[in-house]
Amino acid sequence: MSGKLSRRGGAVDPFIVMDVMAAAAEKEAAGDTVIHLEVGQPSTPAPKAALAAAHAALDSDKIGYVAALGIPPLRERIARYYRETYGVDVSADRVIVTTGSSGGFPLAFLASFDAGDRIALAAPGYPAYRNILTALNLEAVDLPTSAADRFQPTVAALEKAGRIDGLIVASPSNPTGTMVGHGEMKALAEWCDRKGVRLISDEIYHGIVYEGDTVSAVEVSDSAIVVNSFSKYFSMTGWRIGWLLVPQDLVRPIERLTQNFFISVPTLSQHAALAAFDGKDELDGHVRRYRANRDLLLSGLPAVGLDRFAPAEGAFYLYCDVAHLTNDSREFCRQMLREAGVATTPGVDFDRARGAGTLRISFAGSTAEMEEAVRRLRAWRRL
Ligand SMILES: Cc1ncc(COP(=O)(O)O)c(C=O)c1O
C-alpha cells in the first residue's frame, strides 16, 4: 500500500550541488581533506553586531510570533537601505520580511501568477527558480544566454520567447556573476510594463561587486518585485532571513499568504538582521577577501586548463567552460573530488541543456583554501 504522490512534486529536480556536498562529506568522513569550492555561502559568521543583538534579544524578548510582514523597525531599516544605497525613497509599507529569499519566491510567484502561467528566466540560472515554479504548476521558460549577452536576458530574447507572464532577472547572477547595467534593466522593465509581464529581480548578491555598479529594479520600475536576503553580503545564511520589496497593491495579498503559510518570520533572526546593517566595515572586509580570492583563481586556474570564465563582476562564483576537457561535467566534478580533493558544482545544476560542458567554482571560502585548491588542481592535472 502506498499513498498518493503528486505529479508536481515528482517533477521537481534535485539540487545537484547538495549531492556534491554529500559526496564531499563522505570523503571527509573517510579521513581525506576536501577543499570546498561547491558551496554558495560565506565561510564567515553573522556580523558581530548581529550576534550581540541576538544575544540581547534572547535575554530580553520572549521570541514569540510577530507581525506577518516583519517587525516595523526592520522594515523601516530596509527602506532606509534603499535610500542610502540607491537614492530611492520607498515606503517601509512595501517591505516584506521573509524566511530567506527562498521564502520570498513562493510568495512573489503566488501573488503574481496563476497556474499554467509562463515565467522566463536565463539559462544558466539558479536552479531553485525553475524547481519552485514547477512545484507551483507554473512553467519555467528558458532563455538560453551566452557570453555575447553576458549570460543575461535581453529584450531580443524575450521577443522570441512566445507569450510570457513573468520574467526573473538575477544580477549579479548565480552561477555566472555577470550583471545587468542600468540601461539594460530599464529596457527590460519597460518591456515588461508594456506587455503586462511581472518583473522579479533577484538582488541577493548586491553588495558583493567587483566591477561596475549594481542597479536595483526599484530604480527603474514601479511594478517590479525585488527579492533580497541577509544570506550573502550580510553573511547570515542559516538565520533564514530575507525580504521582498513589492508594489503597494501586492502588499495585502502577500500578507494574507504569509499569515497562512508561515504566521511570521523567525523573530530572533529579525532582531539580528536589524543590527546587521551596523556591520558594514566587517562585511566590506569579506568582500575584499572575495575579490582577492577571485583574482587568485583567475590567475592560477589557467595553468590547469581552466581559463574560459564568464566575467565575474559580482557574487562569489566563477562559471567555467570545460567543454574542451569533458562532455560530462558531472563525471568531471566527481573525478576532481575523488582524485584532487576539490569539490565544485557541475553546470547541469544551472543549465540542463548545456551544463554538461560547464562547472561552477565558488570562491566564498578563505584565501588559504583558494591557494590550496590551485595547488591541488595543478598536481592533479599533471597526473
Ligand atoms: C541567486 C540566488 N537566489 C536565492 C538564493 C537563496 O538564498 P536564501 O534563501 O538563503 O536567501 C540563492 C542561494 O544560493 C541564490 O544563489
The ligand as an SDF file (V2000), in Angstrom:
LIG
                    3D

 16 16  0  0  0  0  0  0  0  0999 V2000
   20.5720   33.6380   -6.8540 C   0  0  0  0  0  0  0  0  0  0  0  0
   20.0980   33.1220   -5.5410 C   0  0  0  0  0  0  0  0  0  0  0  0
   18.8670   33.4490   -5.1140 N   0  0  0  0  0  0  0  0  0  0  0  0
   18.3930   32.9760   -3.9510 C   0  0  0  0  0  0  0  0  0  0  0  0
   19.1380   32.1460   -3.1350 C   0  0  0  0  0  0  0  0  0  0  0  0
   18.5260   31.6340   -1.8540 C   0  0  0  0  0  0  0  0  0  0  0  0
   19.1340   32.1730   -0.7310 O   0  0  0  0  0  0  0  0  0  0  0  0
   18.4250   32.3900    0.6930 P   0  0  0  0  0  0  0  0  0  0  0  0
   17.1630   31.6230    0.7230 O   0  0  0  0  0  0  0  0  0  0  0  0
   19.4210   31.9230    1.6810 O   0  0  0  0  0  0  0  0  0  0  0  0
   18.1630   33.8720    0.7990 O   0  0  0  0  0  0  0  0  0  0  0  0
   20.4200   31.7670   -3.5320 C   0  0  0  0  0  0  0  0  0  0  0  0
   21.2360   30.8640   -2.7030 C   0  0  0  0  0  0  0  0  0  0  0  0
   22.2820   30.4050   -3.0660 O   0  0  0  0  0  0  0  0  0  0  0  0
   20.9230   32.2850   -4.7650 C   0  0  0  0  0  0  0  0  0  0  0  0
   22.1430   31.9820   -5.2100 O   0  0  0  0  0  0  0  0  0  0  0  0
  1  2  1  0
  2  3  1  0
  2 15  2  0
  3  4  2  0
  4  5  1  0
  5  6  1  0
  5 12  2  0
  6  7  1  0
  7  8  1  0
  8  9  2  0
  8 10  1  0
  8 11  1  0
 12 13  1  0
 12 15  1  0
 13 14  2  0
 15 16  1  0
M  END
$$$$
